[in-house]
Amino acid sequence: MNGVYMKSIREEFGKVLSSLGAKYSDLVVLDADCGSHTKSKVFSQKYPERFFNIGISEQDLVGIAAGLAVCGKIPIVSCYSMFLMRAWEQIRNTIGRANINVKFVVTHAGASPHADGSSHQCFEDLSIMRVIPNMTVIVPADSKSMTLLLEEAICLNGPVYMRLGRDDVYDVYDGDVHIKIGKANTVVDGSDVSIIASGVLVYEALTASQMLRRDGISASVIDLHTIKPIDVNAIVNEARRTGALVTAEEHSVIGGLGSSVAEVVVSSYPVPMEIVGVRDRFGESSLSYRELLLKLGLTASSIYNAARRVLLRRR
Amino acid sequence: MFQPKAIIEESLLNNLKSIASRIRENVVKMISEAGSGHLGASLSIVDILVVLYFLKIKHDPRNPLWSERDRVILSKGHAAPALYAVLAECGYFPTSLLNSLRRIDGFLQGHPEAYIPGIDMVSGSLGQGLSIANGMALSFRLSGKSCRVYVIMGDGELNEGQVWEAALTASHLMLDNITVIVDRNGFQQEGSTEDVKKLEPLGEKWRAFGWHVVEIDGHDLNQIVAALNEAELTKGCPTVIIAHTIKGFQPR
């Protein structure tokens, strides 16, 4: 755990994309007229012939990606998470049904477009993307894991949905990191309670584990960056070891990481569980990202409280 | 309306007509055996499909994934029986499989699926084919390939907003390797296209979107091939062929 440095994950995404462009000559980047915000435009400076701003037309964008992919290209579709969702049916009916090799790397997910308000704050995407057969769904915790997961996603043959935020995020990983799609990472070992988190909530979970330690509670922190296919073994292992689970995500409590973990827990190893997430509501404007995360209950203190609650429920 | 001279040689023309007649027969059989399916919308595109597959496009039924082939997207996926019958006639799969349409464990699904040899793209949800064609056409441009992409759309399908997003993209990117054929049979599910959501003047709409427009009788094989040839010779913009057809067409 590094925890000191913050990086803009979308800036890193733009840089990484450009460097991957040299290695993968079939990589093409598709933009919905927001490349200077998603940072995919950085790619266009190096590879203008492989960058297409399709305009503000996400449904067309998804179809174009499908056409490019079936003819051998590897399209990276870059836009805001919220506005890709208007093309859900295109993703389901073309990309999903035909298992087409398109990588959706969306930014401005969750509460991160804090000032823009509820129209831009997407807390529903994981739910509706993971329900599509063939789709891999990834939520990286920081820039380093995003870099590794992005290259893995490019090498994987099939559709991938990767979700990034708009704002600077704390580094969770440093040094040599091994990260694999579909394999949860134990960031902190603990024996009393397991916190399973994704995205920016992994860092919050680390803070919560420190708060719990002051109470004499040993909490493990698991970075479940791949929501689908879900790492069943890692979840069952935590349920068996600690018998108390907390999930934390920057997404609705309906259908996201918490639901995914619960589906595994109830069918494999039932233990008490608390789900930290957005409680079936829309977001709202705020002057800072932090302020909105606090209001929505998406910070370390919410995770800490959930851990205390789940421990009371443990038999 | 576009009136070309007879350009298909007499014996070939008769041959194509007898293929089309066999396809119609198979389509009627398939749909009646399945007990459901879009008969009218399938029959209106038979002549167009026959000209494409037996005269115009570059393809190899023994090698369905040949990378240099032209691509055909049946954007009006509900006309799948017609396409299936044509693909079987070409030899992509045995005609004995035609009666598997819409059956459990059947080879032929109600709408086109990617695993079926000769199907270049899944469809079934309207309005998506042209966007996919845009991507294919871009990929051919990037790779320096001379392949063309043909999209068959319904006229009712033009209600979908995505069609017009895609039409803007194709003309903006000057994708002259795309030909759209609109099956202008005049009817959608609940009535005439003009009663449900007025399309006319349709040619003017496409022209305003930057397309080259050709209007033909979609059951006249000579007109179909002449329009497809004209589309291929048109450079700098994509071409749409508005093919006036009759829903459920059966020649006398």
Interface residues (C-beta under 8 A of the other chain):
Chain A: V28 E49 R50 F52 I54 G55 S57 Q59 D60 L61 V62 G63 I64 A65 A66 G67 L68 A69 V70 C71 G72 K73 P75 E89 Q90 N93 T94 R97 A98 N99
Chain B: S67 E113 A114 D120 M121 V122 G124 S125 G127 Q128 G129 L130 S131 I132 A133 N134 G135 M136 A137 L138 S139 F140 L142 S143 V149 G161 Q162 E165 A166 L168 T169 H172 L173
